[in-house]
Amino acid sequence: MSTVPAITFTETPAGVVCLISVLFAPLAIAGLALINAGLGRSRSAAHAMLSSLCATAIGFIVYVACGFSFASFSDLPSHISVLGGKPWNWIGAAPFFLRDLNSFSSQASVAVLLQMFAVGIAAQIPLGAAGERWRLGASCVSTAIFVGITFPLFAHWAWGGGWLTQLATNCGLGAGLIDTGGAGTIHAAGGLTALAVVWILGARTDKYSDEEIPAALPGHNLVLVLFGCFLAWLGLLGLNSAGAIIFNHAGSGAAAIVILNVTISACASALTAFSITRVRFGRPDSSLTANGWVAGLVAASSAPALLPPAAALLIGAIAGVLVVSVVNWLEMWLQVDDPTGAIAVHAAAGIWGLIAAGIFARISAQRQWVAQLVGIATLIGFVLPLSYCLNWILNCFYHQRIDPEGERMGMDLSELGAGAYPEAVMRSDDYSPH
Amino acid sequence: MRITGLLLALAGWIIVLFALALLKSTAQEAFVLSGLGVEVFGMVLLFRAHFFIRRGTQ
């Protein structure tokens, strides 16, 4: 009697769709890098792209070296403690440098790839918010810390069978935290880390006048920004589809629902931002519309396979309102200088995405909203203080901000020794005093 | 003010954790919301602290 060999995950239709989807995810890294470069001034464009490339490279290496060990996956070893008579899974215990990768299940192997690309996306977020004043070396070290410590901890809790997913069995809270596309794990964690870095660095020298009035420092190339939006769309579609299949155990058909919902949310968010800026300023604002597009992608990322399309539309529309409002509040009232709007786009829209999943996701279990609130509480109460403390300690040993003369010259000349564009192409208003 | 804000955010999270471990149903939900409220208060302090730090360096 012949035995039938066991079918591995990547031999199933869902596994094939998942693997193909994961391969789209790096496009989101490229998209966010272009957005960061385009929304900065021309004197820092090459620096922005190089920072993105270096942060991605360092992120991948650190994640393979130790990050995945802490993040792990649900069928890999982890450290569990008993509290209140319930098992709580705190941290992964997979081998460093993926030593036993060949013995991982094929699902865990795809999860490694997905999480590695997710790290690359998350690493772009602080780079955008801290643009035009964050030294290249410091941004690389800070990224290594984020990817090696902060990100893997939350990723384990949300994606790797950690205590946030155990909320279903331990506390009866819905299906545990639902965040298959990384609205919290990638975007909110990256956005809150960006906020911590921006607080430590401070605002750009010419951003605020002595009367506390913010100067408009527009991006130098909106074509790059809008092209980046299209790339981010493709990349996040892939990441969301793969996440739904791996972390939500959805079938291959779920990819179609995910693509539909994420796209509808992005469209609604972009059009809302477009309309608000059209009414407020008399003309639509390209950069805020681009921010709205990405915010829509982010907001639908929490549970895209479980949302009805009408809910995705509503989630996107609210994300569009949110991103325009938060960009304005941060700049005008809270004096947080974020050149790309990354904190509003990723942190605010990511947190809204988690809340929205609790409200709109089609889950039969009760009290899902409490599980989502616990996830948000963990982001604000653990990820933000940890990121702040780690970056503050780094800043004590390695000053992260460029010196004033370097900032005046531009990051390209001061750190790289050459500009991104020929001198004739440089925008003259980049150098005008405010 | 910065350290207080960070500690408040952390304290809010710990309230949430203990509510999950020790309480059930309605009381659990109330304490999760309370913990989140403490975290929001910590965030407000953090924003204010950095606002004043920025003004002080001008």
Interface residues (C-beta under 8 A of the other chain):
Chain A: L83 G84 K86 W88 L167 N170 C171 W199 G202 A203 Y208 D210 E212 L334 Q335 V336 R367 V370 L373 V374 I376 A377 T378 I380 G381 F382 L384 P385 Y388 C389
Chain B: L6 A9 L10 A11 G12 W13 I14 V16 L20 A21 L22 Q28 E29 V32 L33 G35 L36 E39 V40 G42 M43 L46 F47 H50 F51 I53 R54 R55 T57 Q58
